Amino acid sequence: MPGPLDGIRIVDLTAVVSGPFATLHLADMGAVVTKIEPPEGDIMRNPGTPPTKGMGPIFLAANRNKKSVCLDLKRPEAVEVVKRLTASADVFVHNNRPQAIERLGLGYDDIRAVNPSIIYAYCLGYKRSGPYGAKPAYDDLVQGASGAAMLSARASGGEPRFLPSLIVDKTTGLHLAMGILGALVHRTRTGQGQLVEVPMLETITSFWLAEHLYDATYDPPRGTIGYARILNPHRRPARTKDGYVCMLAVTDRQWEALCNGVGREDLKSDPRVSSVAARANQQPLVQQIVNEIALTRTTAEWLAFCDAHDIPAMPVNDLDDLFEDPHLKATDFFTTREHPTEGRVRTVASPLGFSETPTEFRHHAGFLGADGPEVLGAVGYSDAEIADLEARGILKVVR
């Protein structure tokens, strides 16, 4: 069954993580994504210890279901190839600084001249109209500028530190994909293409402030900025007799069951924690109480108790534990597949579920530029023209 984006053609000049994470989801949904790489390849081909140089694990994870074409965009002939590909495409997407791509002759006006209905989408570090608009950006930089690193310090009482994930890149990538989908809907209704800009700083700042604007929402503020439940130092997995557990007694019924189960009936009448409304503004105290209570039983005992009383609870997995998680195994989240050059590789499923147009793993990410001749042939280049571009170093194909 074809995916929901079957037939949508995307020319993808993105690299590293933010842009490729966007086009990964679009490719999983059935779009034909042609990834344009420079002669040195996407930098994320390098991290890791793959069997074959240039086939690193992060690259494989973010670039499945895409075709690779390698072009030296410093050459005008290569730019013309991109324009020819884009003339019959639906979406052109990149994550370069706009000034740099415009110097190549691949700005919005350049692409719109060859395809007036194109959706031209890009993510960048900072909204172009602001004073940071021309600055380079990476995940770490934007974690710092957006307040993320200080959120970690506020929660722990320690030094500012980065979250152990490329959270800015991936969140921006999801917003970029969402922006492209919105533009596709608009074009379906009106026939009109448009420019879509998704800046990293604004994206992740809005992401944090959904909860952390908190009492600074009001003008004048009616309290401090920052959601107290999230920032309290007791918010962590609770230590049990033999490990850790995550459990949240949210409703009054769940709280009463927890208090009764551990012989702390006094907490049911404590005005600080006796109701949902009271607990909402006493989260540091609530979490402290839960952490103290958790020490009285093993993890397995707590999970059984919570299941019996319908209290939300989960074990605390390490990354290695995920491969044996019974739920992830039952839903076929991990699949081991044979890669044509890298041997057996583990892949993760798309989290998107469609009843009529399911996502699909069609093929692995391949060698740098491996699909170039096929892709160029599909837009009218002859075998002789393709061979000439390769001979002159404009097109690179790793075989």
Secondary structure by P-SEA (a helix, b strand, c coil): cccccccbbbbccccccaaaaaaaaaaaaccbbbbbbcccccccccccccccccccaaaaaacccbbbbbbccccaaaaaaaaaaaccccbbbbcccaaaaaaacccaaaaaaaccccccccccccccccccccccccaaaaaaaaaaaaaaaaaccccccccccaaaaaaaaaaaaaaaaaaaaaaaaccbbbbbbbbaaaaaaaaaacccccccccccccccccccccccccccccccccbbbbbbbccaaaaaaaaaaacccccccccccccccccccaaaaaaaaaaaaaacccaaaaaaaaaaaccccccccccccccccaaaaaaccbbbbbcccccbbbbbccccccccbbbbbcccccccccaaaaaaaaacccaaaaaaaaaaccccccc
